[in-house]
């Protein structure tokens, strides 16, 4: 949906990021971009990128943001899993950002590793509010379109039920699980990854201790009402970071058989849609075409390697009781405001009056 450039602010003499809308036509993508600009302009939190300015380059709007040059969480997971203490620290920081936006009636709807950015000091930020939505606001989606990234969608998003803050908590739970195992929990094609969670709950090994299993099980509960809110997640994850006991017991998972009818109906809807409107695809991709739904890029899955940070390799996963065999594994797309996202075209940006381009890599 946009290209991101590293730039130099001529007035304040500092590096910034310029996020410029890619398309020149009006439509859903432009409305999302403008909504992101308006939304971020009213937010201020240490774990969110700061918006300095908004202007136009011809007909293309652009944002001037604080620059994060330390890559993304996806970059780090491509080299292996992370230490549990670091996972808890990252999770608590992202949960703090979510608690802040949830308190203001905003749901991010696309929490994933490529939307967690780092600066040179290792501090992390929750980025890309392009498909965020105020609770109760009108949808900016095309018909039959999943909004988000397939591997991290909450069950209620797939079932097209009302999506609230609990969907962000679910996605964060899957992100943290991936940080510990080194692999995404739900994989395959977009449709396979999306529907898989309706037939089985995430497999959460007990190798990191009872506390980790209890927290991640609660965060990824099928029923949104059974999940802790973002503020509670902050407290739980800070306790895990400090090696403290968390006041949680492992909840009983609902039987996946109750979702069998939903999966059958969803599969029938997908088949019908494939006949009438072409492949079903997932929103949230930077190559957004407002006239059609789009495909989130799915690169080859990263091989599980030794942890990027010193520690033991990821433990062997053990299926939880009452769960079925997992779907095939894959991976989700990358992106950052530091200009490292493969598969997105690059472009040139003229001097906007605010700054000039330093590097012209798309992000």
Order of alpha helices (4+ residues) and beta strands (2+ residues): beta-beta-alpha-beta-beta-alpha-alpha-beta-beta-beta-beta-alpha-alpha-alpha-alpha-alpha-alpha-beta
